[in-house]
Amino acid sequence: MRKSAFAILATLLLTAAGAAFAGSSLDISADVPFAFTVADTTFEAGKYRVIPFGQGSSLLMIRRDDGRKGVIVMVRRHLQSEAAVGNPHLIFNRYGNKYFLSTVWSGSDTGREIQKSRHEREIALGVERRAETLIAAQLR
């Protein structure tokens, strides 16, 4: 009796944890109209997907929709908005004519800020002003 109660409790906890993880998952696509950089990798304009990588959401895979090129990046921090942010979208930091993927919002109240690359940090030091550019995305 005691073993079966423990097995039922363990099953319930694992199911709840799995549902919580699934609810926080992220799989979006976006058509980015300009070249941009992520983790010292430069991508041309085109359609891209952002997908959680591995067990947990501390890594994201950004790849072309056609699968030709991709990169895995560290999430710097998880963001929580007090209100829903609307539709899924990507935020890029712009320094002059160079764009760097900065933040991914799932369309609910959760987002993920991407670790800045060494290249972006170097450029940011020499620029007085940074602008943000928002690109709409879709859940997949």
N, C-alpha and C positions, 0 to 999 in steps of 0.2 A: 504494500500500500504506500509506504513511504517513498520507494523508488519511483512508482508511477506518478505520484504527486510532484516529485522533483522533475521528472521528465516533462510533465505537462507545463509546469512553471517555466522551465528552460525553453520549451517550444514557444510559449507565449512571449517571452522576453526577446528571443531571436526574431520572431515575426514582427514585433513592434520595432525593433532596431532596424530590420530590413525595410519596413515601411517608411521609417523616418529618413533612412538613407535614400530611398527611391524618391521621396518627396522633395529632397534637396538636390536631386540630380539636375544636370544641365546638359542640354543638347540643342544647340541653336545653329542657325545658318544665317549668313549675311552676305550681301553683295557690296564689297568695299571698292569704291570708285578711284582709289589712289594707291600707290605703292606705300608699304608700311614695314616697320621692323618689329620683331618680337624676339627676345633672347638672342640678340646679335645676328638674327637671320632676317634677311630682307625678302619680302614677298611682293609680287606685282599685283596690280589691281585685279579683282576677280571675285568669285564666289568662294566663301570659306565656311568651315564648320568649327565650332568650339565644343569639345566633348571632355567630360571628366576622364582621367586616366588612372586606372588601377583602383584599388580598394581605398576609398576615401576621396576627398575632394581637394587635396593639397597640390595636385598636379592637374594641369589642363593640357589637352592636345589641341593645337590650332593647326588645321590642315586645309589645303585646297579641296574644294568639293570633288574634283576629279581624282584626288588621291596622289597627285604628282609630287607634292611637297608638303612637309609638315614639320612641326617642332613641338616638343613637350616643355612646358614652363612651370615654374613654381608659383603657387599662389602666395602672395605676400601676406594678405589678410582677408578674412571673410567679412563682408559688409552687411549690415542689417539696416534697412530704412524703416523709419517709423510709419510710413505709409507705402502702399504699393507704388512702384515706380512706373507703372504702365506697361507698355510692350517691351519685349526683350530688346536690348541694344548693346552696342559696343562703344566704348569711349576711347578716343585716341588723344594722346598729348601731341601737340604740334609745335615744333620749333622751326621757324622759318618755313621751308618747304618739306621738312622731314616729319613723318608721322610715326608714332610708337603706340602700339596697343597698350592701354593702361588698365581698363576695367571692363568686366563683362557682367551685365545685369540680366537675370533670367526672366524678367517681366513681372515677377512677384515682388517681394520686399527683400530679396537676397541678391548679393553681388559678390564678385571676387576681384580683388585688386591684384594685378600681376606684378611680380618682382621686376624692378627696372633693370635693364641690362647695363653693362659697363659703358657701352657706347652712348646710351641715352643719358646716363649720369654725366659723362664728359661733355656732351652737347649742352645739357641743362646748365652746367657751370658757366658757360660762355654766353648764355642768352639771358637778357633781362626779363623777357616776358614769354610765358608759355600760354598757348591757347588750347582749348579742348574742342574736339570735333566728335559729334555723336552720329552713329550709323545705326539705323533701325535693323533689327534682326527678327527671325521667326523661330518659334519652337519647332523641333522636328519630332 
